[in-house]
């Protein structure tokens, strides 16, 4: 029995009458948040470049997959073998340039285009272009997926300047907004248009924002450590001075 088979067996035991009371009580809904959290922790390990940490976090993601599969098996719906077969069939179908007759497809853009066409054939219940985008995706990631799908159907600006002009016009509309509701709507438009600016620059906005978050935390920690009095007692000028010193210190340490 290999390691994966042993793991599947372990989870089956945990869900059995002789297993763990907590594991037996779990449902797809009760552990749905765990799937999200473990995926984010795996991504964090990737960003760290820490192979040992990534190995552990991938195991936690796999645990969620196997748990959900075992729950479904206990309900006589499907099992991990069904999950594996569906995935394998899908991969083979969507790679005709590897497993099929279209061996002449080499260009990456053509490969992605073929993937989307085959995916559309599989998902016949999706009647509209933007159907199938998961509602649980983080807003920035969802905005990027929406934008990319629309672009594949020809909904695109002619050049980068038009994208920037759109972004700047949304800022003006925000400035002219009168009510809180109007401001919220215009702020959403600003963020969505900024995602398109990122797309034109081949920047992942989710990654860019996370880097900005980490940079702010580092600077703020330095500011806090260097302050001679509680932060709540600092004047704006003192805050600004400490902030600029923190920025300079980080640049010097790069």
PyMOL commands that set and color helices and strands:
alter all, ss='L'
color gray80, all
select helices_A, chain A and resi 3-14+21-25+32-48+51-74+80-93+96-99+108-122+139-152+160-176+180-200+205-226+231-233+236-252
alter helices_A, ss='H'
color red, helices_A
deselect
rebuild
show_as cartoon
